[in-house]
Amino acid sequence: KKSNSPVYTVEQITRLLCLCREKEPQLYLPMLLAATAGLRISEIIALRYENIDFLNKKISVERQLGRSIYPNEQSSNRPILSQELKLKTKRSRRTVELADFVLDEILLERQRYEKRKASDPEFLDLGYICCHENGQCHNRSFYIKPYNRLMEQSGISRLPWRKFRNTYATILAQYQVNMKTISKCLGHYSPDFTSRIYVAPQKQE
C-alpha cells in the first residue's frame, strides 16, 4: 500500500518499532537509528562502536558505505556494494544526540557482538554496530525485504525508508526544536531547505 502521508506519525513509529523488534530483530537497531537520529541507511551501516560517545550521549557520523564510482578506491577485502565512502557533503559529517533508550539498545547489541566474536573463530571483528552474524558489513539494500515484510504485517501504509528522515525532522519540529538544530542533525546546508523539503506541512498528533 502506498501512503498519501509524507511521514509516519509518532504512534505509527512506535508500533513499527515494537513489531520490528519481535518480527524482524535484525532490522530493529537500523530502524531505531533512522527514526530517532535521522541517519541515512548508508550512514547507519557504516557506524562503528568507536563512533558512539556514551558519556556525552552522542553519535559521530563520519562515513557511509556504498558502491564507489572510482574503481581504484575499492577495497578488495570488502564487498563491492559495501565500500567505505566519504559522506555526501561536508555538512554530513556531524554529531547527533541519542536518547538513553537508544544507547541502551546499542549496548545490548555490543554484548551480542562480543558473544559472537568469542564463539566464532572466523568472526570478522570490524566494529560495525549493524552487521551480519559473522561481523561482515551490510550493503545499503539489506533492509528492503525485512522492511517490506514488516510493513505488510503492520497494516500501516508503507513509506520509502528514506522518509524516516522526514519523519524525524517533522517530529522534532512539532516539539518546537529549533530548525537550525534540526538542519544540523540531518547534515543539511540550511534550515530553510530542511523546513521546505523535510518537515511535513500538515499537523501531526
N, C-alpha and C positions, 0 to 999 in steps of 0.2 A: 504493500500500500504506500502510495506517495502522500506526503503531507502538504497541506496548504500553509501550515505554520512555519515561519522561518527558523524557529528554535524550539527546543524542548522546555517544558516548564520544570520548576523545582520538583514538583510531585512526580513527574514522569522520570526525571533523572534518578530520583530516589528509588522508584520502582525498578528501573532498569539495572541499577547497581545491585540491588538486593537479588534480583533474578539472575544477574550475571555471576554473582558470587556462588550461587547454587548450581546453575546450569553450565556456565562457560567460565570456570575459575581461571583459566589461562588468560582470559581477556579482562579480568576484573581490575587488576592494577593499571593496565594501559587506559581503560575507560575512566578509572578514578582520576588519573593524572590529566586526561583530556578534559574532564568535566570540572575539576577543582583547581587546575593550574593553567588551563588554556594552551596546552602544548600540542604541537603538530605531531602526527603519528611518526614522522621521520625523526623528530626530536626525542620522542618517548623511547623508541627502540635504541637510541644512541646513548641514553642515560646510564651512567655508571654509579656505583655506590660512592665513589670519590666525589661525585657532584652534589652529594647531599650534605648540607650543614645542619646536623641535628641540633646543635646548640642554639643556633640563631633561627632555626626552622625555615631554612631557605633551600632552594634548588638552583643550581647554576646550569644554564643551558649553553653548552659550548660547542656542540657538533650535531650533525644529523647523519643518518645512514640512508644510502640510496645507491643508484647506479651512476657512476661517473661518466661524463661525456668525453673525458680525456683518458684514453687507454693507458698512457704512461703513469697515471695517478692510481691505477688499480692495484690493490694489494693482492698478491697471489694466495695468501693464507686465509682469505675470507671469500664468501660467495660474491659473484658479480653484482647482485642486487643489494648487497649489504656492505658497500664500501663506505668508509668514513669520509664524509664530505664537510666542506665549510658550510656554515649556516647561510640561509637565504640572503640575508642582508647584515650589515654591521650591527643594526639595532636588534637583530635576532639573538645576539649574544646578550644574555640578561640573567637576572636573578628573580625568582618568583617565590613569594611566601607560601608556605604549606601549612595546612590545618593539622592539628595534633593527630586526628584520626588517620590522616593520610601518612604521616610519619610513622604511626604505629603499624600500618599495613606494609610499609617499606621495610621496617624492622623484622616483621614476620616473614617477609619474602627473603630477607637476608639469612634468616635462620634456615629456611628451606634450601637456599643456595649452598650454605656451608655444609648442610647434611648431605646433599647430593655430591658435593666436591669430595667429602670424606669417604663416601661409599663407592664412588665410581672412579677407577684409576684413569679412565680416558676422558674425564670431565674437562672441558675447556674453561679454565679459570680466567675469563676475560673481564669479569667485573660488571657485566651488564645486569641491570635490575630486571628488565623484561626480556627473557631469553628462553630458548628451548631447554628441555630437560637436561641436555648434555652440555649446557652453557653456551652453545653457539648462538650468535645473534639472529634475530628475526629479520626478514625483509619487510618492507612497508606494506605489503598486501596481505600479511599473515592474518590480519583481523577480519578480513572480508567474510569468510564462511561462518565463523562463530558469531559475528555481528548479525549476519542475515538470519541465522537460526534463532538468535536471541530475540530479534525484532518480530519474527513470526510468532514466537511463544508469548510475547509481551502483550500483544493486542494494541500496541501503540504504533501510530503511523511512523514509518521509517524515514529518517532524515539521513543525508550523507554524513559519514563520520566527521568530516571537516566542520560540520555545523556545531560540534561540541565547543569549538572556539567562539562561535557566535553566541551560543547559549551561555558560556562563561562570561562573556562581555555584557550580555543583556542582564544577567542576574546581578552582577556587580553594580551595574548602573541603577537597577531597581533599589539596591541598598544604598544608593547615594554615594557610591565610591567615586572619587574624582576621575573625570575622563582622562586626564593626563596620566594618572596612575594605571588605569585600565590599559591604555595605549602602550605604556612602558612594559606592562606584564605580558602583553601579546607580541612585543617586539616590533611595534609599528612606528612609522616616522612622524605621525601627527595625530593628536587627539581628534581632530576633525574627521580624518579618514576612518578612525575606529568608530566614531559615533555614526557616521554616514553608512558605512559598509557592514559593520559588525553588530551594532545594537539594534535589536528588533523594535520597530516603531510602536507596535501595539502594546498596551499594558498587560503584563502577565501577573498572575497572583503568585 
